[in-house]
Amino acid sequence: MNNNNPLLNNINNTNTKNPALNDVFNSLKNGANPRDLLKNVAGNNPLLNSMLNSNMSMQQMAEQVCRQKGIDPNQALAQIKNQYGIK
């Protein structure tokens, strides 16, 4: 594993039911740039493209999307960590 991100290194099981998500996790664990992965996913989505072209961090982007959708960012992060066994 080339990535020194402790969140990614602590993922116990990245074998999700979604093959595309498995590919994303594996790419991140192998050192892929998260911003580049999101640019591929964003396609023609104007909101995602504007955020990706800004100076916001990945965490700030995720928090902004959560707030726009009426989701508490801290609860969403806790749920994701719990779902994927991240400590």
N, C-alpha and C positions, 0 to 999 in steps of 0.2 A: 504494500500500500504506500503510495507516494504522498498521500495527503496527511498533513499534521493536524487536521481539524479534529478535536476530541469528540465533537458531536457525531461526526461520520465514523470515527473509529469505534465508537461505543454502540453502534447499531448492531444488535444481536442477530436480527433476521431481516434481510432485505428481500426475501422471497415473497413479494406481495402478490395479490391476485391480478395485478395490472402489469403486463410485460413491459409497457412503456415506462412505468414508474421504476421497475427493476433496472432498466437500462440507465435511467437518470441516476439512481443511487450508485450503480456500478461505475458510471462515468465520473461522478463526484469523488468516489472513493479512490479512483485512479488518477486524481489530480486535475480533472477537467475544470474549466472556468465556469462557475455557475451563471455568470452574466451571459456568456456565449450560449449556454444551454437554453436559457430563458429567451434569448433573441430568436432561436430556432422555433421555440414553442409559441412565441408571441405572434409570429406571422404578420397578419395585417391588423392586429388588435391595436387601435390607436392609444388606448390607455396604457397598455403594457409597453408599447414602443416609446411613449413619451417618458415613462418612468425609467426605462432602461437607458435612455439617452440623457438622463439627468445625473446629478452628482449624488443621488441618494444611495445609501448602502442597501444591500439586499434585505436586511432586517427592516429598514425604514420603508422599503417598497412593500414588503409583506404586511407590515402594520397599517400602511395606508389603505391597501386593498381590503384588509379586515374591517377597518373603520368605515370604509365606503359601503361595505355590505352589512354593516350593523353587527359585526362580530367583535368580541373582546379579544385583542391580539394575545394577551397573556393566557387566556383560557384556550385559545386555538393552539398555541405553542405547547402548552401542557398536554393537551389531548394528542397532538402529533407525537410528542416524546413518549407518551404512554403507549400509544398504538404501535410504535416501532421499537420499543424497548431501549430508548435513549435515556441515559442517566443524567 
